């Protein structure tokens, strides 16, 4: 199963808002997503109807949304997730009459709908190829037993598209990490974690995991993240980011392909740590609950110099 991963870090991109650095969509609990007309946003839309004018879906949006994209019927199929970037002023409510066609082996169905939908009048795709995985929100914490000069690099079949602090040609080199996790770089700037995002051709299996009701997201994550090895602060940061993404869905299919991710995206730290904990979540929004084999959780033990990374994304 291919995976489209969502990546955002407030500490990394707080200083700008642009088509290259849009804000991840959030919504308020009562009236749905309400944008700032002057800001740029990124949304993941689960497509369930395609026309010549665009496509209809939900995903990041609490309500149905029509995305104006001429020629969409020649580019996209239903039941896939696409990523769009748009400006707030282009998100409006309008009445539409939509003809929907569904075809399959030996069947054809067509119907018309007239309803008020939220519409994105002008949007662009992010340019990501459909067979690429966007590695999103990996945040790396480092906790040596004493102040230690470290270098960190990544190796995977793809490219890094954003990082903070900047990822150099050989990674993050010759910075000092303290036992409390503070990272001091040669230029004197200090950070509490390393952030990156990237793209590759990786895919991850979701045959085991958990089906979680959207309203139960916080309780589920608060239970499972410590069992996966995160501290209370790391777990809180994970929940603060992912809660608004997950709880708006009726249900979510959630899996933690830790071993697959670690094999696909290699993390090198010098000197070598005693413990490495990598928590990587993949999820898929669902309208109805499904049966899935429960995933066994093995809790790692933190010993000595410990490195922790967490991230997550959406399965397409």
C-alpha angles and dihedrals in degrees: 000000000000118000133215108198126204117220129187136140120184093206090053102048105023094113100065144030119198141125086279093048106031125168118255109247119260129174138204117243097245113041106018127241114352112187133203103241092223098050132086121232139192122212137176112223122198102214117221101157131032129193135172089263099049143295139287122222147129121216109126090015121082090214136040114284131193114213114204106226115144113221094024091135089064094048108038142044127207122266095038129113122235130185119227134185119205143157120254094239090063094060108092143146119252143158115253138181108211130188113208124194126191121187132179142147105324096346140093129177132177131179140165125230129191115193145127111267136175108251135200102209097189124022139149131211115240093242094246113147115241093242094051128099115220106215102218137193101351103167118185123207122190125200114180120180090241137008104299135178107234142182123201129191139169130221122194140129098268143039139287109239102180136010141169121231091026116272107229129209090278097031127255105341137197101348125146121244121197127206091255090058098257111147118206116192126206091259090059096252116135130212137177095216145003117251130196142157130193150154133250142150095257125132131190135214121241103183090118128043142082137301105217128185110236093237090053094055098105093048092047095049093044088057102041103039097064088047088055089054106263121140119234091262094047091046091048091052090049091051094044090057101039102036096078090045097051108031094063091065120085090232137350130211103217131188135168108214093185098157094044092049093047090052094047097043110038118203118204121194124180121233091034115250124233094226131028120188118184117180112189121175127198119187140180123201114235134190092205133028119261135197116253133169107257115251116236113235119211114194113220122219118234110227128166120325104015130195120193129188130177134180142138148190151183124277117227 
